[in-house]
Amino acid sequence: MEKTWKAMAPGLPFSYSFLDEDFGNMYSAEQRLGKIFTVFAGLAILIACLGLFALTSFTAEQRTKEIGIRKVLGASVSSIVLLLSKEFGKLIIIAFVLAAPLAWYGVEWWLKSYTYKAEIGILVYLLAGVSAFLVAWITMSFQSFKAASNNPVKSLRSE
């Protein structure tokens, strides 16, 4: 091929590349950006879970007497866990309702510069919301279960 090239265009240098390498180099910046987003999203989720855990611990500590009275009056552990988790669940749903349109707009803005773009349906956003709710619920339920399982006599006697 080099001999043919030099015969056809003697003054131009012969350079070649493989198509798969060209495509790989074309999207290497996006792959790097994806790895960076993954790391920072993981850190954001970890920090959010720690904050939610601390907030649940604080709320359970403040409501120790209420939990003790509810247990003495016959409340089950699951109803107390539901009581403590319900407040934060509402806030998480409100956050999802506010964040989903912003995420959709951001993804559409980012993808409009590509010629061939993937269509991201509503199912992806719903799965992300359900996943966030499950992670938050698991974070909250641990501390709520711990507070609901305590002996009510100790919590009522502590005054």
Number of C-alpha atoms within 10 A of each C-alpha: 8 11 10 9 14 13 10 10 11 11 9 9 10 12 7 8 7 7 9 9 9 10 10 11 11 11 11 11 11 11 12 11 11 12 12 12 12 12 10 12 12 12 12 12 14 12 12 14 18 13 13 17 20 15 15 22 18 13 15 21 14 11 14 20 19 16 27 24 15 17 20 14 9 9 14 14 19 14 13 21 22 15 13 23 21 14 10 18 17 11 11 17 15 11 12 20 12 11 14 16 12 12 13 15 12 11 13 14 10 11 15 10 9 8 7 8 11 8 9 12 9 11 9 10 17 13 11 14 19 14 12 16 17 13 14 20 19 15 20 24 20 15 22 25 18 13 25 25 17 15 13 19 13 12 18 15 9 8 6
